[in-house]
Amino acid sequence: MRLKHVGLQGFGLLAKRGFLAIAFLIAARVLGPERFGDFTYITTWMLVINLIAALGLPSVTTREVACHPEDARAILRSTLWLRFTLACVGALLFNALFELTPIGHAGILEYAAVLSLVLPAVAVADQLASYVLGFNSHRQFASINMLSWGAYLAATCVSLLVSKNLNTIFVSQAVAIWIAAGILIVAYRNEWLKTPSAQHSVTSFLLRQSAPIAITGILGILSFRIGTFLLYKFLGAAETGIYTSALQVVEGMQLIPMAITGALFPTLCRVVNDQKKFTSFVEWLFLTLAFLGLGAAATASVIGPRLVVFIFGSKFSAAGGLLTILVWALVPMFLHFSLTYVLIATNRQKVFIFESAVYLIVSFTANFVFIPRYGIMGAAYAALISESTLLLMHLVFVFSRLKIRRTLSWLAVPAAIAIFVVFFGATWKEGINSVPTNAGMFGTVSVALFGVAYWLYHNVSANAFAFSPESF
C-alpha cells in the first residue's frame, strides 16, 4: 500500500465527505444560523435514510470483491439493482417520516419531498465506488466520488448565488446528482450490463453478510446525529445551526482516519489469515491514528474560537467555545474507525449490533439529560460520552483477541504532548486567538511536536520500523 493510494483514497473521501462539508460551510455563510439549521436538519435526515437504505452493502461489496475478484461482476450486478431498489423505498420512507411523524413540520415538508429524489442517484454512485475499491482502484474510487459530490457542491454554490430559497437549493442538488449518476451508469455499463442477471443466491449471501453492518450503521448514525435532532426540537433551528457548524469541523477532520483506514481495508482483508503480520499491522494503525487524533484534538481545542470564525464567519462565533469541547470526541472517533475495519476484515461484524445498541442508548440518554440542562454544550458532552463508550467496546472485542503488548506504552507519548499543548494553550489562549497569525503559528508548532514524536515512534519501535504499509 503506497502513500499515493492513501492520497487517492483521501481525494475520494474528500469528495464524498469534504465536498458535503464545504457545501455546508458555504450554506452557513450565506443562509445564517436559523435557515442553515433547517438546511442541515433536512440534509442530515436524508443522509440517515441513505445509510439505512444502503444496508451495509458497500463495505461487504468491497470485501467480497477483494477476496473473490472472479465473482466481482456478479456481485456488482446484484448489489447495484438491490441498492437502487432500496434507495427508492428509502425515498418513500423519507417523505413518510416528514409527512406523518413529528420529525417534520409544515415549513419544511416541500423541501423533504424534493431532497428525497437524490437517494437513488447517490446509491448508484456509492455502490460503484465500493466495487472499484475492492480492486484497489483508488484512482477510480476518487473519480467517482469527485464527479458525484462535486456536482452536489457545484449545484449548491450556483443555487445559493441565485436564491436563498431552500427549495431552489435542493432542486439544484437533485438535478446535479442525477446527471452525475447517469454519466457513471454509462461509463461502467460494461461492468454491470454484460453480466448474467442478478443471482438470488449472491444477493441473499450479501444481505446476510451485511445485515450486522446495516443495523450498526442505522444505530450508529442515529446515535451520532441524535444531538442534532434533539437540539432542533428543544432549542430550534438557530441553536442547531450553531452546533452543526462546530460539528462540521469535527466531521471534516474525520477524513483523516477515513482516508487511511479506507485505503488499507482491501489489504486488511487479504492478510487477515497471517496472524503475526495482521497483529503488527493493527498495532501500527491504532498508534498512528492515536497520534493523529490527539494532535488534532489538542490543537483545535486551543484555536477553536479563531478557527470557527475563520471558516463560518462572525455570525457563528458562539460555536468557538463549543468546538473546544466537542473536538475531543475526535480521539475516540479516530481510534474506533481503525478497529471497526479490523472487525469487518475478520468477519466479526456481528458484534456491531450489540455495540451500536449500547451506543444509541448511551447517546440518547446523555443528550436527553444534558441538552435541556446545558443547551448546545450538553450535546457536546453527550458526544464525548457516547464516542468514548463505543471505543471502549471496540477495544474489548479487538484487543482481547490480539496480543498487542507495546501499544499502551507508546500511547503515553502523544498523550503527554497533548497535555502539554493544552496546558500551554490554556495559559495563553486569549493571546493565541487574538489574531489569525498567532493561531496559525500555534497550530504549526503543535503539529510539529506531534510529527516529531511520531517520527520517533516510527524509528525507535521495532514493530513500527519492521512493519509499515509499504510492506504490502
N, C-alpha and C positions, 0 to 999 in steps of 0.2 A: 504494500500500500504506500504510494508515494504522496509527497506533500501536495502535488498538483491535484490528486484525487480529492483530498480534503478541501482544497480550494474550490474545485468544481462543485463538490457537494455543498460547500458554503454558498456558492453563487446560486445553486438551485434552491436552497433553503432561504437565501436572501430574497429570491423572487417570491417564494411561497409565503414566507412569514414577514420578511423585511419589507416587501412592497406593500403588503397589507398594513404594516406598521406605519410606513411613510404616508399611505393614503389616510390613515387615522390622524397622523400628525398634521397634514395639510388641512384636513377637515376641521380639526380642532382650532387651528389658527383662523380659519375663515368663518366657522359657524359660531364660535363662542361656547362656553361651558354648557348652557342649557340645551341648545339644539344639538350640540355634539353628544350630550348624554343620550338623547333619543336615537341619534345615529348609531352610537356604539351598542346601545341596548338591543336594537333590532338586528344589527350585524352579528352581535355575539350569539343571539339565538339561532341565526342562520348557520353559524359555524358549529353550534351544538348539534343541530339537526343533521348537518353534513357528516359529522363524526358518527352519529348514531346510525345513519343510513350506510356508512362505509362498512360497518360490522367487523372491523378489524382486518379486512381483506388486504389492504396494501402491504402490511408487514409480512403476512403469511405468503402473499404472492412473491415478494422479494426473496424470502427464504426458500420457497419451493423452486423457484426459477434458478436460484443459485445452486441448489443441491441437485436438481433434476433438469438440466438445460434441454435434454432431449424432449421433454414434455412441455416446454415453455409456451409454444403457440396454443396448445390445447388449454393450458392454464389461463392464458390471456383471453382466449375466446370465451371461456366460461365466466371468468370474473368480470369482463367488460360488460357483457349483457346483464349480468347479475347486478353490478354496481349501478348501471343506468336505470334498471327497473326499480331498485331500492331507492334511488335518488328521486324518482318520480313519486313514489309513495311518500318519501320524506317531504317533498314539496306540499303534498296534500296535508300531511301532519302539521307542517309549519303553519299553514293557513288555519287549520282547525284549532291549534293552540291559541292563536291570536283572536279568533272569532268566538270561541266557545268557552274560554277559560279566563281567569283574572289576569293572565300574563299580558294580554293586550287591552287597549282601551281605544275609544273612538278616534282619537287623534292620530293613531299610528297604524290602523288596520290596513289602509290602502298601501302603505309602504311595505308591509309584510307580504302582501299579495304579489307585489312586483319583485321583491328580492328573492322570493321562493323560486323564481324562474331560473336562477343561476345554478341551482343544486345539481340538475342532471349534467350540465356542461362541466362543472367543477369535478364531478365524479369521473367523467371520461378522462380528463387531463390527469387527475390524480392516479388513476389505475394504470395508464400508460407510463407514467413516471415510475411507479413501483415496479413495473415489468422490466424496463430497461435497466433499472438499478440492480436487478438480480444478475445481470451480465457484467456488472462493474462498469457500465456505460455512463460514467459520471457526466461526460460532456452532453449526452442526450438528455440525461436527467435534468441538468441545468437548463438546457434549451427549452424543454417542455414547460418547466415552471416559469422561466423567463417570459415565454410567449403568453401563457395564460394569465399569470398575475401581473405581468407588465401591461397587458391590455386592461386589466382591472384598474391599475394605478392611473394609466393614461385617461381612461374614461372618467375616473373620479376627478382628476385635475381639470379636464376640459369642462365637465359639467359644473364644477364649482366656479369656474370663470364666467359661465353663462348665468347661473342662478344658484341661490342658496336654498332652493326648494328641495327637500329630501326626495320627493317623488322623481324629480328630474335626475338626481344623482343615481338613484337605484335603477332607473330605466337604462341609463347610460352604461352602468356596470353590467347589467344583464345582457345587453346587446354585445358589448365588447367580449365578455366571457364566451358567449355562444359563437362568435366569429372565430375566436382562438380555438375553441373545441372543434369546429368544422375543419379548420386547417390541419389540426392534429389527426383527425379521423382519416382525412385524405392522405396525409404524409405516411401514416402507418397502416394503410389499407392492406398491404401485403402480409402484415404480421397477423391480422385477425380475420381478413376476408377469405384468404386462400388456405383455410384450415378446416378440418372437419367441424361439423356442428358441435355446439357445446354439449359435453357429455355429462349426464346426470351423476355419474359416479365421481367425476372430477369435482363437479360443483358441490356435491354432498361432502366429499372429503375436505375441501377447502373451508366450507362452512363450519364443519366440526372443529377444525383446527383454529379457526378464527373466533369462535364463539367466546372463549375466555377473554381474548383481547378486546372483542366488541363490548362485552359487559364492562370491562375495565375502562375502556375509552369513554363510555357513556357516564359511568360513575365518576371517572377522573375529571372530565371537563365540567360536569355539574359541580363537583367539589371545588375546582379551581375558580369557577365563574359564579358560584353561589353568592359571593360577596357583592359582585356587580348587581345581580338580580335583587338582592335584599336591600341594597342601598337605593336602588331605583324605586322600590316600593315604600321604604321607610322615609327617605330623605329627598327624593325627587331627582329630576334629570340633571340639575346643576351640580349637585354633590357627586352624582355618578360620573359626570364628565371630568371632575377634578380627580377622582380616584382612578378612572381609566387612563388619564394622562400619565400618572405615575406607573400604573401597571404596564403601559406600553413600553416604557423604558426598560422595565424588568423583562418583558417578553422579547424585546429586541436583543438583550444580552443572552437570551436563551438560544439564539442562533449559534453561539459558540459550541455548546455541548451537542446540539443537534447536528451541526456540520461534522464534528469529529466522530460521534458515535454512528451517524448515518453512513458516513464513508467507510467505516470499519465493519459495519454489520455483515455484509456478504462474506468478508474474511472470517469473522467470528463463526459464521455458520459452517465454514469449511474446516476449521481447525478444532472444532469443539471436541472431537474424539481424541485429540492429543492432549492429555490431561496436563502434562508439565508445561507445554507451550501455552495452552489456554489459560492456566492459572497465572502464569507470569504476565500474560497479556492483560488479564483482568486487573492485576495489581498496578501495572503501568497506566492503564486507562483511568482507574479510580484516582490515583495520585495526581495524574495530570489535570483532571477536572477539579480536584481539590485545590490545587494551586490556582487555577483559573477562577474558580468560584469565589474563593476567599479574597483573591486580588480584586475582582470586580466589585464585590460587596463592600469591602473596606474602603476602596477608593470612592465609590459612588455615595457611600453613607456620609462622607465629608463634603463632597462638592455637589450633592443632590440639589440644593436650592438653586445654585447657579446653572446647573445642567437643565433643570426643568424650564427655567425662564428662557434659556438659550434655545431649547427645542420648541417649546409650545407658545412662548410669549408671556408677557407680564400678567395676562388675564388668568393664567394658571399658576401663579406664584404660590398659592396655597398648597399646591401639590409637592413643593420642595421639601417641607418637613415630613410629609407622608412618605416620600421616597427614601429618606434616610433610614426609616424603619423597614419599609416594605422590601428594600433591596437585599436585606439579609436572608430573605427567602431564596435568593439565588444559590446559596451554599447547598442546602438540601436538594434543590432542583437540579443543579449540575451533577451531583453525585447519584441521585436516583435515576437520572437519564441513562447513565452508563450501566447501572445494574438492571434496568428494565430490558435493555437489549441483550444483556447476558442471559437473563431468564428466558427470553424468547428464543435465543440461539440454542439453548439447551432444552427447548421444548417443555419448559416448566411454566408456561403462561397461565396454567390453571390457578396458580396461587394468586394471580391478579384479582380474581373475583373476591376472595376474602379481603385482600389488601384494600381494594377500591371501596368495598362496602364500609370498612372501618374508616377509610379516608373521608368518605362522604358524610358519615355520621359525625366525625370529629369536626369537619369543616362547617357543616350546617349548624351544629350546636354552638361552636365558637362564634360564628358570625351572628347567629340569632341572639346570643348573650351579649356580645361586645358592641355590635353596631348601635343598638338603642342607647347604650351607656356612653360609648366613646365616639360615636359618629364614624367618619371615614377612617380614623385611626384604629377603630375597632376591627374594621375589615383587614387592615394590615396585620394586627396582632393575630387574628384568626388565620391568615395566610401562613404566618410563621409557624404556628402550632400545627396546622394540618400538613404542611410540607415536611416538617420535621418528623411527624408521625409516619408518613409514607416512607421516608428514608430509613427510619428505624426498622420497619417491617422488611424492607428490601435487604438491609444488612443482615438481618436474622436468616432470611431464606437463602442468601447467596454465600455469605461468609461462613455459615455453619457447615457448608458442603465443600468449600475450597480452603485449603490450608495456606493461608497467607500470613506470614509472620512479620514482615518488615513494614507493612502498610501503616499501622497505627503509630509506630515510632517516627516515621517520616512525616506524618500529618502534623507533628508538633512544629515543624519548620514554618509552613505557611500560616499556621495558627498564631505563632509568635509574631510574625511580621504583621499580620492583620491587627493584632492587639497594639503593636507599636504605632502603626499608621493611624488607627482610630484615636489613640490617646493623643498623639501629636496633633492630629486634625481637630479634635475637640477643643484643645487648648487654644489653637489659633484659627478656629473656624470662621469667625467674623472677618478676619483679615484675608483668609484664603478665598472667601466667596465675595469679597468686596469688588473685585474686578475680574473679568474673564481671564486675563493673563495669569494672575495668581492661581486661579483654579486649574488652568491648563498646566502650569508648572508643577503644582502639587500632584496632579494626576500622572504626569510623566515620571516624576520621581518615584511615586508609589508603584507604578507598573514596572519600572526598572528594578526596584528592590525585589519584587516577586519574580521577575525574569532571571535575575542573578541567582536567586535561591533555587529556582527550577533547574538552571544550568548546573548548579552544584549537585542537586539530586541526580540529574541525568548522568553526570560523570563520576560521581562517587559511589552511588548504589550499584552493586554488581548486577542486580536484576535489570535495572534500567539501561545500563550500558550494554549488556549482552542481548537484551530484548528490546526491539523497537518496531514500529510499523513497517520499516523497510525490510525487516526480516521476512516478510511475506511477499 
